[in-house]
Amino acid sequence: MTERRAIDFWFDPVCPYTWITSRWMVEVTKVRPLAIRWRVMSCPCSTSTGMTTVPRD
């Protein structure tokens, strides 16, 4: 069996584009060995503060 690759998926729950993409990612996991780590963010907050990189844990 192939090892599942963990991916971080950053999304803004109120953004329709990230919502659509998150649903697509759920479908992708049915045919690819991926494990999604869901990460919540706010698009307006990240752009208004000048955040250009994804924060690390």
LUMLUMBA-242604 format. One record per atom (N, C-alpha, C): residue number from 1; residue in three letters; chain; atom name; x, y, z. Coordinates in nm, 2 decimals. Layout:
BEGIN
{NUM, "ALA", "A", "CA", {X, Y, Z}}
...
//
This chain:
BEGIN
{1, "MET", "A", "N", {0.08, -0.12, 0.00}}
{1, "MET", "A", "CA", {0.00, 0.00, 0.00}}
{1, "MET", "A", "C", {0.09, 0.12, 0.00}}
{2, "THR", "A", "N", {0.05, 0.22, -0.08}}
{2, "THR", "A", "CA", {0.12, 0.35, -0.09}}
{2, "THR", "A", "C", {0.10, 0.43, 0.04}}
{3, "GLU", "A", "N", {0.21, 0.49, 0.09}}
{3, "GLU", "A", "CA", {0.20, 0.58, 0.20}}
{3, "GLU", "A", "C", {0.12, 0.71, 0.17}}
{4, "ARG", "A", "N", {0.04, 0.75, 0.26}}
{4, "ARG", "A", "CA", {-0.04, 0.87, 0.23}}
{4, "ARG", "A", "C", {0.05, 0.99, 0.26}}
{5, "ARG", "A", "N", {0.04, 1.09, 0.17}}
{5, "ARG", "A", "CA", {0.12, 1.21, 0.18}}
{5, "ARG", "A", "C", {0.03, 1.31, 0.25}}
{6, "ALA", "A", "N", {0.08, 1.37, 0.36}}
{6, "ALA", "A", "CA", {0.00, 1.47, 0.43}}
{6, "ALA", "A", "C", {0.02, 1.61, 0.36}}
{7, "ILE", "A", "N", {-0.09, 1.68, 0.34}}
{7, "ILE", "A", "CA", {-0.08, 1.81, 0.29}}
{7, "ILE", "A", "C", {-0.16, 1.91, 0.38}}
{8, "ASP", "A", "N", {-0.11, 2.03, 0.39}}
{8, "ASP", "A", "CA", {-0.18, 2.14, 0.46}}
{8, "ASP", "A", "C", {-0.27, 2.21, 0.36}}
{9, "PHE", "A", "N", {-0.39, 2.23, 0.40}}
{9, "PHE", "A", "CA", {-0.48, 2.30, 0.31}}
{9, "PHE", "A", "C", {-0.53, 2.42, 0.39}}
{10, "TRP", "A", "N", {-0.49, 2.54, 0.35}}
{10, "TRP", "A", "CA", {-0.53, 2.66, 0.42}}
{10, "TRP", "A", "C", {-0.65, 2.71, 0.35}}
{11, "PHE", "A", "N", {-0.76, 2.75, 0.42}}
{11, "PHE", "A", "CA", {-0.88, 2.80, 0.36}}
{11, "PHE", "A", "C", {-0.95, 2.90, 0.45}}
{12, "ASP", "A", "N", {-1.02, 2.98, 0.38}}
{12, "ASP", "A", "CA", {-1.11, 3.08, 0.45}}
{12, "ASP", "A", "C", {-1.25, 3.03, 0.44}}
{13, "PRO", "A", "N", {-1.32, 2.99, 0.55}}
{13, "PRO", "A", "CA", {-1.45, 2.93, 0.53}}
{13, "PRO", "A", "C", {-1.56, 3.02, 0.47}}
{14, "VAL", "A", "N", {-1.54, 3.15, 0.47}}
{14, "VAL", "A", "CA", {-1.64, 3.24, 0.41}}
{14, "VAL", "A", "C", {-1.61, 3.27, 0.26}}
{15, "CYS", "A", "N", {-1.49, 3.23, 0.21}}
{15, "CYS", "A", "CA", {-1.45, 3.25, 0.07}}
{15, "CYS", "A", "C", {-1.51, 3.14, -0.02}}
{16, "PRO", "A", "N", {-1.59, 3.17, -0.11}}
{16, "PRO", "A", "CA", {-1.65, 3.07, -0.20}}
{16, "PRO", "A", "C", {-1.54, 2.99, -0.28}}
{17, "TYR", "A", "N", {-1.43, 3.06, -0.31}}
{17, "TYR", "A", "CA", {-1.33, 2.99, -0.39}}
{17, "TYR", "A", "C", {-1.26, 2.89, -0.31}}
{18, "THR", "A", "N", {-1.22, 2.92, -0.19}}
{18, "THR", "A", "CA", {-1.16, 2.82, -0.11}}
{18, "THR", "A", "C", {-1.25, 2.70, -0.07}}
{19, "TRP", "A", "N", {-1.38, 2.74, -0.05}}
{19, "TRP", "A", "CA", {-1.48, 2.63, -0.02}}
{19, "TRP", "A", "C", {-1.49, 2.53, -0.14}}
{20, "ILE", "A", "N", {-1.50, 2.58, -0.26}}
{20, "ILE", "A", "CA", {-1.51, 2.50, -0.38}}
{20, "ILE", "A", "C", {-1.38, 2.41, -0.39}}
{21, "THR", "A", "N", {-1.27, 2.47, -0.37}}
{21, "THR", "A", "CA", {-1.14, 2.40, -0.38}}
{21, "THR", "A", "C", {-1.13, 2.29, -0.27}}
{22, "SER", "A", "N", {-1.18, 2.32, -0.15}}
{22, "SER", "A", "CA", {-1.18, 2.23, -0.04}}
{22, "SER", "A", "C", {-1.26, 2.10, -0.08}}
{23, "ARG", "A", "N", {-1.38, 2.12, -0.14}}
{23, "ARG", "A", "CA", {-1.46, 2.01, -0.18}}
{23, "ARG", "A", "C", {-1.39, 1.93, -0.29}}
{24, "TRP", "A", "N", {-1.32, 2.00, -0.38}}
{24, "TRP", "A", "CA", {-1.24, 1.93, -0.48}}
{24, "TRP", "A", "C", {-1.13, 1.84, -0.42}}
{25, "MET", "A", "N", {-1.07, 1.90, -0.32}}
{25, "MET", "A", "CA", {-0.96, 1.82, -0.25}}
{25, "MET", "A", "C", {-1.02, 1.70, -0.18}}
{26, "VAL", "A", "N", {-1.14, 1.70, -0.12}}
{26, "VAL", "A", "CA", {-1.20, 1.58, -0.06}}
{26, "VAL", "A", "C", {-1.22, 1.48, -0.17}}
{27, "GLU", "A", "N", {-1.26, 1.52, -0.29}}
{27, "GLU", "A", "CA", {-1.27, 1.42, -0.40}}
{27, "GLU", "A", "C", {-1.14, 1.36, -0.44}}
{28, "VAL", "A", "N", {-1.03, 1.45, -0.44}}
{28, "VAL", "A", "CA", {-0.90, 1.40, -0.48}}
{28, "VAL", "A", "C", {-0.85, 1.29, -0.39}}
{29, "THR", "A", "N", {-0.88, 1.30, -0.26}}
{29, "THR", "A", "CA", {-0.83, 1.20, -0.16}}
{29, "THR", "A", "C", {-0.89, 1.06, -0.19}}
{30, "LYS", "A", "N", {-1.00, 1.06, -0.27}}
{30, "LYS", "A", "CA", {-1.06, 0.93, -0.30}}
{30, "LYS", "A", "C", {-0.98, 0.85, -0.40}}
{31, "VAL", "A", "N", {-0.90, 0.93, -0.48}}
{31, "VAL", "A", "CA", {-0.82, 0.86, -0.59}}
{31, "VAL", "A", "C", {-0.67, 0.88, -0.57}}
{32, "ARG", "A", "N", {-0.63, 0.96, -0.48}}
{32, "ARG", "A", "CA", {-0.49, 0.98, -0.45}}
{32, "ARG", "A", "C", {-0.46, 0.95, -0.31}}
{33, "PRO", "A", "N", {-0.34, 0.90, -0.28}}
{33, "PRO", "A", "CA", {-0.30, 0.88, -0.13}}
{33, "PRO", "A", "C", {-0.26, 1.01, -0.06}}
{34, "LEU", "A", "N", {-0.36, 1.09, -0.03}}
{34, "LEU", "A", "CA", {-0.34, 1.21, 0.04}}
{34, "LEU", "A", "C", {-0.41, 1.21, 0.18}}
{35, "ALA", "A", "N", {-0.36, 1.28, 0.27}}
{35, "ALA", "A", "CA", {-0.42, 1.31, 0.40}}
{35, "ALA", "A", "C", {-0.42, 1.46, 0.42}}
{36, "ILE", "A", "N", {-0.54, 1.52, 0.43}}
{36, "ILE", "A", "CA", {-0.55, 1.66, 0.44}}
{36, "ILE", "A", "C", {-0.55, 1.71, 0.58}}
{37, "ARG", "A", "N", {-0.46, 1.81, 0.61}}
{37, "ARG", "A", "CA", {-0.47, 1.88, 0.74}}
{37, "ARG", "A", "C", {-0.53, 2.01, 0.71}}
{38, "TRP", "A", "N", {-0.66, 2.02, 0.76}}
{38, "TRP", "A", "CA", {-0.73, 2.15, 0.74}}
{38, "TRP", "A", "C", {-0.68, 2.26, 0.83}}
{39, "ARG", "A", "N", {-0.65, 2.37, 0.77}}
{39, "ARG", "A", "CA", {-0.60, 2.49, 0.84}}
{39, "ARG", "A", "C", {-0.69, 2.61, 0.80}}
{40, "VAL", "A", "N", {-0.74, 2.67, 0.90}}
{40, "VAL", "A", "CA", {-0.83, 2.79, 0.88}}
{40, "VAL", "A", "C", {-0.76, 2.92, 0.88}}
{41, "MET", "A", "N", {-0.79, 3.01, 0.80}}
{41, "MET", "A", "CA", {-0.73, 3.14, 0.79}}
{41, "MET", "A", "C", {-0.84, 3.24, 0.75}}
{42, "SER", "A", "N", {-0.81, 3.36, 0.75}}
{42, "SER", "A", "CA", {-0.90, 3.47, 0.71}}
{42, "SER", "A", "C", {-0.83, 3.55, 0.60}}
{43, "CYS", "A", "N", {-0.89, 3.54, 0.48}}
{43, "CYS", "A", "CA", {-0.83, 3.61, 0.37}}
{43, "CYS", "A", "C", {-0.81, 3.76, 0.39}}
{44, "PRO", "A", "N", {-0.92, 3.83, 0.44}}
{44, "PRO", "A", "CA", {-0.90, 3.98, 0.46}}
{44, "PRO", "A", "C", {-0.80, 4.01, 0.57}}
{45, "CYS", "A", "N", {-0.79, 3.93, 0.67}}
{45, "CYS", "A", "CA", {-0.68, 3.95, 0.77}}
{45, "CYS", "A", "C", {-0.54, 3.93, 0.72}}
{46, "SER", "A", "N", {-0.53, 3.83, 0.64}}
{46, "SER", "A", "CA", {-0.39, 3.80, 0.59}}
{46, "SER", "A", "C", {-0.34, 3.90, 0.49}}
{47, "THR", "A", "N", {-0.43, 3.95, 0.41}}
{47, "THR", "A", "CA", {-0.39, 4.05, 0.31}}
{47, "THR", "A", "C", {-0.38, 4.19, 0.37}}
{48, "SER", "A", "N", {-0.46, 4.22, 0.47}}
{48, "SER", "A", "CA", {-0.45, 4.36, 0.53}}
{48, "SER", "A", "C", {-0.33, 4.38, 0.62}}
{49, "THR", "A", "N", {-0.28, 4.27, 0.67}}
{49, "THR", "A", "CA", {-0.16, 4.28, 0.75}}
{49, "THR", "A", "C", {-0.03, 4.26, 0.67}}
{50, "GLY", "A", "N", {-0.04, 4.24, 0.54}}
{50, "GLY", "A", "CA", {0.08, 4.22, 0.46}}
{50, "GLY", "A", "C", {0.14, 4.08, 0.47}}
{51, "MET", "A", "N", {0.07, 3.98, 0.52}}
{51, "MET", "A", "CA", {0.12, 3.85, 0.54}}
{51, "MET", "A", "C", {0.15, 3.79, 0.40}}
{52, "THR", "A", "N", {0.27, 3.76, 0.37}}
{52, "THR", "A", "CA", {0.31, 3.70, 0.24}}
{52, "THR", "A", "C", {0.35, 3.56, 0.25}}
{53, "THR", "A", "N", {0.37, 3.50, 0.37}}
{53, "THR", "A", "CA", {0.41, 3.36, 0.38}}
{53, "THR", "A", "C", {0.31, 3.30, 0.48}}
{54, "VAL", "A", "N", {0.30, 3.16, 0.47}}
{54, "VAL", "A", "CA", {0.22, 3.09, 0.55}}
{54, "VAL", "A", "C", {0.29, 3.07, 0.69}}
{55, "PRO", "A", "N", {0.22, 3.10, 0.80}}
{55, "PRO", "A", "CA", {0.28, 3.08, 0.93}}
{55, "PRO", "A", "C", {0.31, 2.93, 0.96}}
{56, "ARG", "A", "N", {0.41, 2.90, 1.03}}
{56, "ARG", "A", "CA", {0.45, 2.76, 1.06}}
{56, "ARG", "A", "C", {0.40, 2.74, 1.20}}
{57, "ASP", "A", "N", {0.37, 2.61, 1.23}}
{57, "ASP", "A", "CA", {0.33, 2.57, 1.37}}
{57, "ASP", "A", "C", {0.43, 2.59, 1.47}}
//
